[in-house]
Amino acid sequence: MKRITALFMGLLFSIGIQAQITITEADFAGIGAHLYLAQDTLPDTTLLGGAAGGSQTWDFSAMQNHAPLHYHFTDPQTTAFAPYFTDANLAIDVVGSGFTMFMDVSSSQIEALGQAGDFFGTGTPIAVRMDPGQKLLEFPKTYQTTFMDTSAITVTMYLGQNIGGVQIDSIRFRSVSQKVSEVDAWGSMTTPEGTFDVIRQNNITHVIDSTWGYIDPGFGIPGSWQFFEDTTYTEYSYTWYANGLGLFLVEASYDPHTNWLSSIQWLQTTLTSAEDYDTELVQETPVTFVVYPNPASNYVNISSSTTLEKCHISIYDISGRLIKHYLSENNNHIMLDVSQLPTGVYILKIDTKNQSTQHRKLIIE
């Protein structure tokens, strides 16, 4: 009898250590909160997504902080872009970047409605809405819950350039995403901040990017929109959630063939104060960048006015998805291979060591 009791208590103890959890709206931050994230832009190849199923263990204690992020959760109706997002009840300001994300949060789901910022480095911020919006989470979320979602974003902008002998007045870009999201694993995750009971959300998103150009033939002949091309691809990402953190614990893209992780973001939970963290966000002396050629086909050169100790360069598509990332150290000239990028309009983000951030519009033809 004592042996049976001991075995029973041991079983209870093991279940208690690594218990399945449920995520609800109460686990996410509200207006007034400040959350601090780290970005591991060059993760160790030993960091793998791991298997699906229960009682999994993920040791991500080797994650690094290459680029810090500070999120300030605010009232969207107090922002300059309130008229564009009247249905939003939460805005997330990415402090120091000039970008703000707009959300609709309810007891049943979190939906991204769009974002605002100077996407093209023109000095003029714009609002970009998603229609329909993108569902990020459904509540309650626990092991083996799943949802499907379709979202889209459309952006039209003036171009005014002659490309290949054709005068293109404007470019219209539309990205449609179809996502299947499933909580496919639960267990215990260790990060540089400690060990947490987690569930893992597996997101598989099929994307169709379409591009049109408004062709101006001149000579008084009316212009018209002409379809350029469709580009299709699939994105894979994992998101790990724990109770009471205010956001996800870890989020990363993954390779479906190797399960190797990239573009990792992870939540820092043991900061003593915002001031301790924000010392990393102090703006350094402004640096001038020149990007050429633009439009580009095979390579893009980036030259800076001074040699930079460390510079992170990211290329995003128009919907904000990270496409490529580069790291340059102790250099004032960088050449990027963009030959594999589909034709379209991209956002080039340049982050220097002390988080001085600049954006440029990049056209691939």
Secondary structure by P-SEA (a helix, b strand, c coil): caaaaaaaaaaaaaaaabbbbbbcccccccccbbbbbbbcccccccccccccccccccccccccccbbbbbbbccccccccccccccccbbbbcccccbbbbbbbccccccccccccccccccbbbbbbbccbbbccccccccccccccccbbbbbbbbbcccccccccbbbbbbbbbbbbbccbbbbbbcccccccbbbbbbbbbbbbbbbbbcccccccbbbbbbcccccccccbbbbbbccccccccccccccccccccbbbbbbcccccccccccccccccbbbbbbcccccccbbbbbccccccbbbbbbbcccccccbbbbbccccbbbbbcccccbbbbbbbbbccccbbbbbbbbcc
